[in-house]
């Protein structure tokens, strides 16, 4: 990748046992999903550089012909991610609630 990006990989619930590991250029695992019969997902903000997604297949609990799993991989530059996907918490409302709680606690003491 040439610039800071968001990496996402996802598998739906599946019968096949796989592990997902995201590794940096040195081969160090920086994120992983090691589940069985459940959704697997990795979501990671990455600096520019080279990365490897390692998919390790273990088989299935009861082997059937042509076992498959759905795998989705997405990479997008950080600047491309719309702010509506990761909205900031409503700070003014939170401050108002905390101020009201604080007043009520002082009044009850």
N, C-alpha and C positions, 0 to 999 in steps of 0.2 A: 504494500500500500504506500502511496506517495504522500498521504496526509492523514491526520488524526481522523479516525473513523469509528463507527459503531458496527460491531460484528454480532450477528444473531444466528443461531442454528436451533432447529426445533424438530422433534419427532413426536407424532401423536402416540397414544398408547399402542403398544405393539407386542406381539407374541415372541419376537426375536429378541434375544439378549445381546444388546450392544452397549458399548461404553464410548462416550465422546470426550476427547481431550484436546484442548487448544494449547499449542506449544509455541514458545517464542523461537527466535532464530538459533538459540543455544540448545534447544530441545527441552527446556524446562516447562513443565505443565503450569500454565497460568490460569486456567479455568477448566472445569470438567463437569460432566453429568454421568453418574454411574448408577443408574436405576435399572430396574427390571419390571416389565409389564406396566410401566407408567410412562408418562410424558418425559422426554429428555429435552433440556433446553440449556443453552449457554447464551448469555447476553453480556457483552464486554466492550468497554470503550478501549480502543487500541491506538497507540502512537503509530506514526509512520514506521514501516519496517516489513519484515517477512515473518509470516506465521504459518503453522501447519495445523490442520484439523485432522486428528487421528481418530479413525472409526474402527473400533475393535469388535469383531463379531465373535460371539461365543456359541452361537447356535440357538436352538429353541428347546423349550422344555419337552415338547413332543414333536419331533421332526416331521414336517410335512413337505410335500413336493413344492419346490420353488418358493421358499419362505421369503417374504419381502417386508420392508418397512418404509414408511413415508419419511423423507428427510427434506427439510427446507433450510436453505442457507441464504443469508442476506448480508451484504456489506454496503454501508453508505457513509460518505464523508460526514463528519459531525455537523458541518454547516448546513447540510441538506435536511437534517431531521427537523420537522416542523415543531415549534414549541408546544403545540396542542397535544403532542404525544406524551410530553413530560411536563405537564403544567406545574408551576410553582405552587406551594401551599398558599392559601389566602391569608397572607400575613396580617393585614389590618383586622380581619375578623378574629383571628387567633389572639391578637393583642387585646381586642375588646373583650373577648371571653375571659382571658386571663386577668384583666383588670377587674372585671365584675366578680370573678371568683375571689380574688384577693380582697376586694371590699367586703364581700359577704363573710369571709373568714375573719377579718378584723372586727366586723360588727358583732359576730357571734362570740368573740372572746370577751 
